[in-house]
């Protein structure tokens, strides 16, 4: 049960949602760098959020959540693809506030001019980027604001994380026709959002998805399709590195080779290293080493 995403519906109601729980993937990701407490918690929440938001897409590709700021937390990003693979990374300067923190609000409050990006990158087709100013105390509130402003689908999101595990829930009131509207209990959405907000951080972090849904909505007729497995996965490859070299151009590659031969590329998400000999690197441009 450790790393899953559980979809839920309420029978005969225009409501859907997801519960995400991450443990092993979080552990793997947080072990890749020496992160202070506040950043660990923020990355946990971002990973859960990207998994929740990715579930609302009907495309093959990936969704990433990215924070940028000019404060001591430089940037942080988390991503989930259609296979349920997640990865995350953050860049920061040492800040004593990050070490003592128990929740991610410290990391968020350290942001200077912080902006949140939501990037949707389909394997085929156009990319989309949504931008939200980070004006709220929690990541969940910032994401709800994004839905309020952009998608106009009433949405509630709750997120929580520790160093060990992370959890979150998203619930949405789906668009209805007028006819459907008449048959919907007018108290449904206010009741569900109120119940959702009673969820405590430790429940989100420690309880299985089904237990969370039962505690919240046991008065409703909740239906659960099969859950999906989430896992740590990196999309880096030697081919992607080669594409990056092609993109910077032959002159830049030649200059790099003067300082570093072979060229070594390091993926910070998974610590994989890719090596290009001069022959390989120049071969990308149809050149041979004489
Ligand atoms: Zn990688």
Boltz pocket constraint, residues with backbone or C-beta under 6 A from the ligand:
constraints:
  - pocket:
      binder: B
      contacts: [[A, 234], [A, 235], [A, 236], [A, 237], [A, 267], [A, 268], [A, 269], [A, 270], [A, 271], [A, 272]]
      max_distance: 6.0
